[in-house]
């Protein structure tokens, strides 16, 4: 490995100069330790604009928007994550839940934290809603007594 080596989302070393530019794995992938895809190397994912975040209605929509914004095709995302296109398509369409392991690598691939921000926002709102429900029920109990 040269001094210009990096680690991919799975923690394996690869050299960008030797990386394959297509979605197909190299024929000699067992012998060489290179990434099948080149991920954005210059910087990590950036936070999404709050105005965009407020308009997102589901995790599936956040995934579709992030993919559209970065110009990544389904095949590219699937290959970078090491999953099938059909599985990623089911996640993108909302027919399968978004697994926790998916979020961080997806954000790095697309270059935006939109999906992570949306999930964080939903968790925060659920906590507030749960607290309000407890307060409402406790208030009803006090009034009934």
C-alpha positions in Angstrom: 0.0 0.0 0.0 1.2 3.4 -0.8 1.1 6.6 1.2 -2.0 7.6 -0.8 -4.0 4.6 0.5 -7.4 5.2 2.1 -10.0 3.1 3.9 -13.4 2.4 2.4 -16.7 2.3 4.3 -16.0 -1.3 5.3 -12.6 -0.3 6.8 -10.5 -2.1 4.1 -7.5 -0.3 2.5 -7.6 0.7 -1.1 -5.6 2.9 -3.4 -7.7 5.3 -5.4 -5.3 5.0 -8.4 -6.0 1.3 -8.6 -9.8 1.5 -8.0 -12.2 0.2 -10.5 -14.4 2.8 -12.1 -17.4 0.6 -12.8 -19.9 -1.1 -10.5 -18.3 -4.5 -11.3 -15.8 -6.1 -8.9 -12.3 -6.5 -10.4 -11.6 -10.0 -11.7 -8.6 -10.3 -9.4 -10.4 -8.9 -6.4 -9.3 -11.9 -4.2 -5.6 -11.1 -4.9 -5.7 -7.3 -4.7 -7.2 -5.4 -1.8 -8.8 -2.5 -3.8 -12.3 -1.0 -3.6 -14.7 -1.7 -6.4 -15.9 1.9 -6.2 -14.3 5.2 -5.5 -16.2 7.0 -2.7 -15.9 10.8 -2.2 -12.4 11.1 -0.7 -12.0 14.9 -0.2 -14.5 15.4 2.7 -17.1 13.6 4.7 -20.9 14.1 4.3 -22.3 17.6 4.9 -25.4 18.5 6.8 -28.5 19.1 4.7 -30.2 22.5 4.5 -32.8 22.7 7.3 -35.4 23.9 4.8 -35.0 20.6 2.9 -35.0 18.6 6.1 -38.3 20.0 7.2 -39.9 19.0 3.9 -38.9 15.3 4.1 -41.8 13.1 5.0 -40.1 9.6 5.4 -36.8 7.8 5.5 -37.5 6.5 2.0 -38.0 10.0 0.7 -34.8 11.1 2.4 -32.9 8.2 0.6 -34.4 9.1 -2.8 -33.7 12.8 -2.4 -30.1 12.1 -1.3 -29.5 9.8 -4.2 -31.0 12.2 -6.7 -29.0 15.2 -5.3 -25.7 13.4 -5.6 -26.5 11.8 -8.9 -25.8 8.3 -7.7 -27.6 5.4 -9.5 -29.2 2.5 -7.6 -26.5 0.1 -8.9 -23.7 2.4 -7.6 -25.3 2.6 -4.1 -25.9 -1.2 -4.0 -22.4 -2.1 -5.1 -20.8 0.4 -2.6 -22.9 -1.1 0.2 -22.3 -4.7 -0.9 -26.0 -5.4 -1.2 -28.3 -6.2 -4.1 -30.1 -3.6 -6.2 -33.4 -5.1 -5.4 -32.8 -4.9 -1.6 -31.7 -1.2 -1.8 -34.7 -0.5 -4.1 -37.0 -2.0 -1.4 -35.5 0.3 1.2 -35.7 3.3 -1.1 -39.4 2.7 -1.8 -40.2 2.3 1.9 -41.2 -1.4 1.5 -38.3 -2.4 3.8 -37.2 -0.6 7.0 -33.9 1.3 6.9 -31.5 -0.8 9.0 -29.1 1.1 11.4 -26.0 -0.2 9.6 -27.2 1.4 6.4 -27.3 5.1 7.5 -23.6 6.0 8.0 -22.2 4.4 4.8 -25.1 5.7 2.8 -24.5 9.2 4.1 -20.8 8.9 3.1 -21.7 7.6 -0.3 -24.2 10.4 -1.1 -22.1 13.1 0.6 -25.1 14.4 2.7 -26.3 13.7 6.2 -30.0 14.1 5.2 -31.0 10.6 6.2 -29.2 10.7 9.5 -30.7 14.2 10.3 -34.2 13.0 9.4 -33.9 9.9 11.7 -32.5 12.1 14.5 -35.4 14.6 14.0 -37.9 11.7 14.1 -36.4 10.3 17.3 -36.5 13.7 19.0 -40.1 14.2 18.0 -41.1 10.7 19.2 -39.6 11.4 22.6 -41.5 14.7 22.9 -44.7 13.0 21.8 -44.3 10.2 24.3 -43.7 12.6 27.1 -46.7 14.6 26.1 -48.8 11.5 26.1 -47.6 10.5 29.6 -48.4 14.0 30.8 -51.9 13.9 29.2 -52.7 10.5 30.8 -51.3 11.6 34.2 -53.5 14.7 34.0 -56.6 12.6 33.2 -55.8 10.3 36.1 -55.4 13.3 38.5 -58.7 14.8 37.3 -60.5 11.4 37.7 -59.4 11.0 41.3 
